[in-house]
Amino acid sequence: MSIQANLQRVKKQLPSSVTLVAVSKTKPNEAILEAYESGHRIFGENKVQELTAKAEALPKDIEWHLIGHLQRNKVKYIAPFVTMIHAVDSIRLAKEINKRAEQNNRVIQCLIQIHIAEEDTKFGFDFNEAKDFLASEELKELKNIEVKGVMGMATFTKNEEQVKREFTTLKSFYDSQQEITQNIENCQFDTLSMGMSGDYLIAIEAGSTMVRVGSAIFGSRN
Ligand SMILES: *Cc1c(COP(=O)(O)O)cnc(C)c1O
C-alpha cells in the first residue's frame, strides 16, 4: 500500500473531531512530501535534530509537533517554528519553552505528558503531579505557552482491556481538569492526545481528540 492510500484509510476511521498527527520519525523527506501532496499538513517527530532538518527542507506550511521527550537544552532549536510540544513533563521544561517562545515572539502550544502505562518509564507526570502543575501559580506566569491538554501512552500490550482502561483513566483526568483550567489565561483545554498505530481505535472510543499515527501510514520502522 502507498503512503497516500494508508493515509486515506486511517483518515476514514477518524471522526471529524479527531486530529491526525502523521508521525514521520526516521522516514525520509520524500515520504513526508507524499503525504503532504495528498493534503496532509500535521506531522510529528520525536528527535530535535531530525525535526529541525526536516522543517528546514520541507514546505513552510507544515505544522510540526514534537511528540517525544524533550531536553531543556534543545528547546531553543525548535522554538522558532514548532506548533505543539506533546511531552511537557516538568515545570522547568515549561519555563524553558516559555522563555524561548518569548524570544521568538511566539506562543507555543503544549500538552502535559501523563504517565498512564503500567510499564516503568522515567517520563511524564503522575496524576497528582499534573494536578499540582496545572494549579500552580508558576504556570500562570508563562504567557508564551498555551497548555492545550494532556498526552499519554498506554502500555505496549495485546491486552485491549488494559489499554482501554488506561486511556479511560486519562480521559477522566482530562475531563476533571476542564473546569479548573477554564479561568487560567494560558490554559485552553481542548486536546487529549492519545492513540498510536496499534491502539488509536481504542483511544478514539475512550475519547481521544488527537491521535499520533506513524507506522500505519509510513510503514514499519527499522
Ligand atoms: C513513534 C511514536 C508514535 C507513533 O508510533 P506508531 O506505533 O508508529 O504509530 C506516537 N507517539 C509517540 C510519542 C511516538 O514516539
The ligand as an SDF file (V2000), in Angstrom:
LIG
                    3D

 15 15  0  0  0  0  0  0  0  0999 V2000
    6.6800    6.8050   17.4730 C   0  0  0  0  0  0  0  0  0  0  0  0
    5.6100    7.4560   18.2750 C   0  0  0  0  0  0  0  0  0  0  0  0
    4.2650    7.3850   17.8620 C   0  0  0  0  0  0  0  0  0  0  0  0
    3.7880    6.6400   16.6350 C   0  0  0  0  0  0  0  0  0  0  0  0
    4.0210    5.2720   16.7500 O   0  0  0  0  0  0  0  0  0  0  0  0
    3.3850    4.2200   15.7220 P   0  0  0  0  0  0  0  0  0  0  0  0
    3.2110    2.9930   16.5370 O   0  0  0  0  0  0  0  0  0  0  0  0
    4.3670    4.0650   14.6230 O   0  0  0  0  0  0  0  0  0  0  0  0
    2.0970    4.7760   15.2480 O   0  0  0  0  0  0  0  0  0  0  0  0
    3.3250    8.0500   18.6300 C   0  0  0  0  0  0  0  0  0  0  0  0
    3.6640    8.7360   19.7540 N   0  0  0  0  0  0  0  0  0  0  0  0
    4.9430    8.8090   20.1730 C   0  0  0  0  0  0  0  0  0  0  0  0
    5.2420    9.5710   21.4230 C   0  0  0  0  0  0  0  0  0  0  0  0
    5.9500    8.1680   19.4630 C   0  0  0  0  0  0  0  0  0  0  0  0
    7.2200    8.2560   19.8960 O   0  0  0  0  0  0  0  0  0  0  0  0
  1  2  1  0
  2  3  1  0
  2 14  2  0
  3  4  1  0
  3 10  2  0
  4  5  1  0
  5  6  1  0
  6  7  2  0
  6  8  1  0
  6  9  1  0
 10 11  1  0
 11 12  2  0
 12 13  1  0
 12 14  1  0
 14 15  1  0
M  END
$$$$
